[in-house]
Amino acid sequence: MTDEELIKRTLWLARKGRGRVSPNPMVGAILVKDNRILAQGYHKLFGGAHAEVEVLNALKGEATGSTLYVNLEPCSHYGKQPPCVDAIVKSGINRVVIGSQDPNPAVAGKGIQHLREQGIEVQVGVAEDACKELNEAYFKHIVTQFPFVTAKIAQTLDGRIAASNGNAQWITSEASRRLGHKMRAEHDAILVGIGTVLADDPQLTVRLAKGEDPKRIV
């Protein structure tokens, strides 16, 4: 498998943490040696082990001489978890392929620099656009200090938001309702107007998808 194919596989792993790791980014990691995948891991829960530590914990054997693939630059600072770069250096990994640099000022290039200073070969920018797209909400917030907002509207083909009898409950399809619940699980909060609350008394919870309920704002 090529570097790009493996980075794209880390994105598949990273998506497993969607709705559970915010405000952290979604990150997946793969260890490879001699063209064989040794272990895979991803960031599962906010406050829990990062993907780089998860993949090392999943490894059965030694990481010496292996290549680590990760979609986002490993952290180099203490937060809720210790620096991932320390675990990487200690493991004996000799090459790290990174999808995109972390825009967080606490990391931004520092993780890459530390790994290189320790003699580890580092390649950055593989499948970079796809990596940034996966964590577009994280990138938007870190870079601009503004939240990532998604607007959702359901309407009929003739531009109405309710049927002629005033019933607005089922103008959408089952597939679109599932998508709406998936979006709820992927966002930290959901906001509606008081008119919607008085007219529909919506639960605003996640029921048709896996994930945590967003904070409700009226």
N, C-alpha and C positions, 0 to 999 in steps of 0.2 A: 504494500500500500504506500502511496505517496504521502508526503508531509501534509499536503492540502486535504487529502482524503481522511487522514487521521485527525486533523484539526476539526473537520466537519463532523467527525464522529464524536468529538468532545462536545460539540454543540448539541447533538442528540442526547448525550448524557446530561448535559447541563439543564436541558429543558425539564428533566425529571424534578428539579427543585422549584419549578415555577409555582408561584403563589405561597411558597414556604420560606424563602430566604430573604425577601425584601426587608429592609432597604439595601441589603447586600446584592451584588450581581449574581447571576446564574453562571456557575462555572463547572466544567467537566474536565477530567484529566485521564490520560492513558499512559501506561508505561510499556515501552516496546524495546525488545532486544533481538538482534538477528532476525529481523522481519517477523517477529512473533509477539503478539500482545500478551504481556505478562499479567497485567491487572488494569482494572478500570474503576473510577470513582467519580463522585460528584458532590457538590455542596448540598446537603440535604435539608438543613434547617438553620435559620438565623440564630447565631450564637454557638452553633455546633462546628465541628471540624470542617476546615476548608477542603476543597477537592483534592489538592496536592497531598494533604495528610490522609484523606480517605483512600486514595489510590495506594499509598505506601502501606497503610494498614491492611488493605486487601491483598497485598503481595505475599505470595507464598515462596519465600526464597530471598535472594539478594538482589538489590537494585544496581549494584556496581556495574558500570559500563553500559547502562541502559539509557534510552532517550525518553524524556518526559514531554508529552504533548498536552498543552493546556490553552484554553481559548482566551484567557486573560492573564496579564502579568501577575506573577506570584507576589504576595504582599511581603513587605520588609519591615513592618512596624508591629508593635504590640497593640492589640485591640482586645476583643473578646477572646481571641486566640493568639498564640505566639506567631512570630514571623514564619511564613511558609518557606522562605528562602533558607532558613536554618535547617529545616527538615530535609530539604533537597540536597544541600551541601553534605550533610551528615550521612545521607543514604548512599552516596557514591555515584549518583547519576552524573554522567559526563556531558550530556547534551540536553538542552531544553528548547523546544519549539513553541513559540507563543503566538496566538492569533492576533491580539491587539494589546497595546500598552494601556495600563489603567490610568484614566484621567484624574483620579483622586490625588490631590497634591501630596498626601501622605505616602503615596506609592510612586506615582508617575516617573518611571525610569529608574527609580532607586533599586527596585527589585532586580531589574535587568543588570544594572551596574554592579550590584553586589555579587550576583552569580558569576559575571565575567571576571571580577576581581579574584574570585576563588578558583579560577581556571576552568570554569564550565563554559562550553560553547553555547551561545545563545543565538537563535534566529527569531526575528520578530516580524510580524506583518503577513503571516500566512492566512489566507482566507479572511483578511481583515474586515472587509465590508460585511460579510456574513456574521462575524463575531460582534461587530458593533451593532448590527441590526437586532441580534438576539437581546442585547442589553440596552436597547435604545432609551428606555425609561431611566435607567441608571446613568447613562452618559448625559442625557438631557439635564437631569437634576444636578449632577456634579459640575458640569460645565457652566450652566446658567443660573443655578440655585433656584430654578422654577420647577414646579411639579410637571410630570408628564400627564397630560389630560387626554382622555378619549371621549368623544361625544358619540352617543348612541341614540338613534331615533328609529322608531318603527312606524311605517305609514303604508296606506293602501296604494294601489297603482295610480289612483287619481289624486294622490297627495293628501289624503285624509288620515287622521290618527285614530279614528273610530269608525265603526260601521254606522249605517244610516239610523239604526235604533239606539245609538249612543254606546253600544257595547265595544270596548276597546281591548277586552281580555285576549281574544284569540285572532287578531288580525295577522299575527305572525305564524310561521310554520314551526313545526317541532324542531327542525334543524336550526332555525334562527334563534329559537328559545334556548337551545343547548349552547349555542354560541354566546348568547347574552350572559348565561350563567358562567361560562368559561371566562369571559371577560371580567366578571365580578371577582372570580377567584384569582385573577392575575393583577388586580388593582388593590391598593391599600384602603381606598374609600370609595363610596358611591354617593352621589348627590342628586337629590330631586327637589322640585319645588313643592310648596305647601298645597298647591292645587292638585298635584298628583297624589299626595298623601290623603287629602280629603275625598277625592273622587275614587281612588282605587285601593287605598290602605295596603300598599305593597309591602311584602316581607323584606325585600332587598337582601335576601340571603342566597347562599350557594346551595342549590338542591339538584341540579341536573348536570353537575360536573364535580370533580374532585378538587378540594381546596378549602381554604379558610374563608369565613364570611368577612366581607369588607366592613370598615366602619361606616355607619349610616349618618349622613348629613342632610338636614332639611334646611 
